[in-house]
Amino acid sequence: MKYVNGLYASLVLIMLVHLIDSTIFDNKYSSIAIFISLFIFLAGTMFFINAKNHNK
């Protein structure tokens, strides 16, 4: 279950990064936000893979 929580937390972090970039920084750092989101997505993918392997 902790893997699913990690996957959900990574999704929330991606949305938070984009929300902060669009509201506070007025999309000035959108390329950096996409780069950060990429690494968060990769971490979420690792949580998903671990959850799939844990259930086998």
C-alpha positions in Angstrom: 0.0 0.0 0.0 2.9 2.4 0.6 3.8 2.1 -3.1 0.4 3.4 -4.1 0.7 6.2 -1.6 4.1 7.1 -3.1 2.6 7.1 -6.6 -0.2 9.4 -5.5 2.2 11.7 -3.7 4.3 12.0 -6.9 1.2 12.9 -8.8 0.3 15.6 -6.3 3.9 16.9 -6.4 3.7 17.2 -10.2 0.5 19.2 -10.0 1.9 21.4 -7.2 5.0 22.2 -9.3 2.9 23.3 -12.2 0.5 25.3 -10.0 3.4 27.2 -8.4 5.0 27.8 -11.7 1.8 29.2 -13.3 0.6 31.2 -10.4 3.6 32.5 -8.5 6.2 32.6 -11.3 3.8 33.4 -14.1 5.3 30.6 -16.3 8.8 32.2 -16.4 10.4 29.0 -15.3 8.2 26.5 -17.2 11.1 24.6 -18.6 12.6 24.1 -15.2 9.1 23.0 -13.9 8.9 20.4 -16.7 12.4 19.1 -15.9 11.4 18.8 -12.2 8.2 17.1 -13.2 10.1 14.6 -15.3 12.2 13.4 -12.3 9.0 13.2 -10.1 7.4 11.2 -12.9 10.4 8.8 -13.0 10.2 8.4 -9.2 6.4 7.7 -9.5 7.2 5.1 -12.2 9.6 3.4 -9.8 6.8 3.3 -7.2 4.5 1.7 -9.8 7.1 -0.9 -10.8 7.8 -1.8 -7.2 4.0 -2.2 -6.5 3.7 -4.5 -9.5 6.7 -6.6 -8.5 5.5 -6.7 -4.9 2.1 -8.2 -5.8 3.7 -11.1 -7.8 
